[in-house]
């Protein structure tokens, strides 16, 4: 993928055939401290994010010091902590605006 034509700061699931498939679950393109576009991969592909359970979310966020200092955007810890925030679903972070509007449209039809 050409790093000049990527969407920055938008996490997405790693698809089959992409580099990192099977090793990590999510990828995001960000600019690092030098201004270069870098790809950050994070998340275990064999585990489900069970962030809807308040006890699990609290434990994860405490274990990774998410409330203290999550670090810069070009680190996996930043994005993992962001995924485990309350109030938003993982789909809100990973899906495109068009996909979200389509889901809202379908939900409003019923």
C-alpha positions as CSV (number, residue, x, y, z in Angstrom):
1,X,0.0,0.0,0.0
2,X,1.3,3.5,-0.9
3,X,1.8,5.4,2.4
4,X,1.2,8.7,0.6
5,X,-2.4,7.8,-0.1
6,X,-3.6,6.3,3.3
7,X,-6.1,7.5,5.8
8,X,-4.3,8.6,9.0
9,X,-5.5,7.9,12.5
10,X,-8.3,5.4,11.4
11,X,-7.8,1.9,12.8
12,X,-9.0,-1.0,10.7
13,X,-8.9,-4.8,10.9
14,X,-6.0,-6.4,9.1
15,X,-7.3,-8.3,6.1
16,X,-6.2,-11.6,4.7
17,X,-3.2,-11.3,2.5
18,X,-1.9,-8.1,4.2
19,X,1.4,-7.9,6.0
20,X,0.8,-8.8,9.6
21,X,-2.3,-11.0,9.0
22,X,-2.5,-13.6,11.6
23,X,0.0,-11.8,13.8
24,X,-2.0,-8.8,14.8
25,X,-5.7,-7.9,14.6
26,X,-5.7,-4.1,13.8
27,X,-3.6,-1.7,11.9
28,X,-3.5,2.1,11.7
29,X,-1.4,4.6,9.8
30,X,-0.1,7.6,11.8
31,X,2.7,10.2,11.6
32,X,5.5,9.7,14.0
33,X,7.6,12.3,15.7
34,X,9.8,12.9,12.6
35,X,6.7,13.4,10.4
36,X,7.0,10.0,8.6
37,X,3.9,7.9,8.0
38,X,4.2,4.6,9.8
39,X,1.9,1.6,10.2
40,X,1.1,0.6,13.8
41,X,-0.3,-2.9,14.3
42,X,-1.8,-4.0,17.6
43,X,-4.2,-6.6,19.2
44,X,-4.2,-10.3,19.4
45,X,-6.0,-11.9,16.5
46,X,-6.9,-15.0,18.6
47,X,-8.7,-13.0,21.3
48,X,-12.1,-11.4,21.4
49,X,-12.3,-7.8,22.8
50,X,-14.6,-8.3,25.7
51,X,-14.6,-4.6,26.6
52,X,-18.4,-4.4,27.4
53,X,-17.7,-6.1,30.7
54,X,-16.8,-3.2,33.1
55,X,-14.6,-5.3,35.3
56,X,-12.5,-6.5,32.3
57,X,-12.3,-3.0,30.9
58,X,-11.1,-1.6,34.2
59,X,-8.5,-4.4,34.6
60,X,-7.1,-3.9,31.1
61,X,-6.9,-0.1,31.4
62,X,-5.2,-0.5,34.8
63,X,-2.7,-3.1,33.5
64,X,-1.7,-0.9,30.6
65,X,-1.8,2.4,32.6
66,X,-4.3,3.8,30.1
67,X,-5.5,6.6,32.5
68,X,-2.1,7.8,33.4
69,X,-0.1,8.3,30.2
70,X,-0.9,6.3,27.0
71,X,2.1,7.6,25.1
72,X,2.3,8.9,21.5
73,X,0.0,7.9,18.7
74,X,2.7,5.9,16.9
75,X,2.8,3.3,19.7
76,X,0.5,0.3,19.9
77,X,-0.4,1.0,23.5
78,X,-2.1,4.3,22.6
79,X,-4.4,2.5,20.1
80,X,-5.1,-0.5,22.4
81,X,-6.1,1.9,25.2
82,X,-8.3,3.8,22.8
83,X,-10.1,0.6,21.8
84,X,-10.8,-0.2,25.5
85,X,-12.4,3.2,26.3
86,X,-16.0,3.1,27.5
87,X,-18.9,4.6,25.6
88,X,-17.9,3.7,22.0
89,X,-17.9,0.3,20.3
90,X,-14.9,-1.1,18.4
91,X,-17.0,-0.7,15.2
92,X,-17.2,3.0,15.8
93,X,-13.4,3.1,15.6
94,X,-12.9,0.7,12.7
95,X,-15.7,1.2,10.3
96,X,-16.0,3.9,7.7
97,X,-18.6,6.7,7.8
98,X,-20.4,5.2,4.8
99,X,-20.6,1.8,6.5
100,X,-21.9,3.4,9.8
101,X,-24.6,5.4,7.9
102,X,-25.7,2.2,6.1
103,X,-26.1,0.4,9.4
104,X,-28.0,3.3,10.8
105,X,-30.3,3.3,7.7
106,X,-30.9,-0.5,8.1
107,X,-31.7,-0.1,11.8
108,X,-34.1,2.7,11.1
109,X,-36.0,0.6,8.6
110,X,-37.1,-1.9,11.2
